[in-house]
Amino acid sequence: MCVVRRLGDSPRQRGSMAGETCPDLFELSDGSFAVIGTDRTEELDALLPEDAARADYERIVVITRDTLLRAKRDIPNM
């Protein structure tokens, strides 16, 4: 598996010149997506809806609204 492409604008294009806050989205060669974001698992885990579950190896990762909205144009419909 490898990274095929970035979805949306790069962190630098979104104004992150210091490289300290760089959420990002990538499409992988197997069709899945990789997310770089802030790990907020401990804070949000107990707040998930009753019908949501998280395996021990999964994390709740938060990205900015701006990151996702800029990636929207690159996310395939199917």
C-alpha positions in Angstrom: 0.0 0.0 0.0 1.2 3.5 -0.8 0.0 7.1 -0.8 -1.5 7.9 -4.2 -2.4 11.6 -3.7 -3.3 14.3 -1.2 -6.9 15.4 -1.0 -7.3 19.1 -0.9 -4.7 21.8 -0.4 -1.3 21.2 1.4 -0.9 22.5 4.9 1.3 25.3 3.5 -1.5 26.3 1.1 -3.8 26.4 4.1 -1.5 28.8 5.9 0.6 26.5 8.1 4.0 28.0 7.6 5.5 26.6 10.9 4.6 23.1 10.1 3.2 22.6 13.6 -0.5 22.2 12.7 -0.7 20.1 9.6 -3.8 18.0 9.4 -3.9 16.3 6.1 -5.9 13.7 4.1 -4.5 11.2 1.6 -5.9 8.6 -0.7 -4.1 5.2 -0.5 -3.5 2.7 -3.3 -6.1 0.3 -1.9 -8.8 2.9 -2.1 -8.9 3.7 1.6 -7.9 7.1 3.1 -5.3 8.1 5.7 -5.8 11.1 8.0 -3.2 13.1 9.9 -4.9 14.9 12.7 -4.9 15.4 16.4 -5.5 12.3 18.6 -8.6 13.2 20.7 -9.5 9.6 21.6 -9.5 10.0 25.4 -11.6 13.2 25.2 -14.2 12.0 22.7 -14.5 8.2 23.3 -17.1 8.4 26.0 -19.1 10.9 23.9 -19.6 8.6 20.9 -23.2 7.7 20.1 -24.5 4.4 21.4 -24.3 2.8 18.0 -20.7 3.8 17.4 -17.8 1.6 18.5 -14.0 1.9 18.4 -11.6 -1.1 18.5 -8.5 -0.8 20.8 -6.3 -0.3 17.8 -8.4 2.6 16.5 -8.1 6.3 17.4 -10.4 9.2 17.1 -8.6 11.8 15.1 -9.8 15.4 14.6 -9.0 17.5 11.6 -10.0 21.1 11.0 -13.2 22.0 9.2 -11.1 23.9 6.6 -9.0 20.8 5.9 -12.0 18.7 5.1 -13.8 21.3 3.1 -10.8 21.9 0.9 -10.5 18.2 0.4 -14.1 17.8 -0.6 -13.4 18.5 -4.3 -10.9 15.6 -4.4 -13.1 13.0 -2.6 -14.7 10.6 -5.2 -18.4 10.2 -5.2 -18.1 6.4 -5.5 
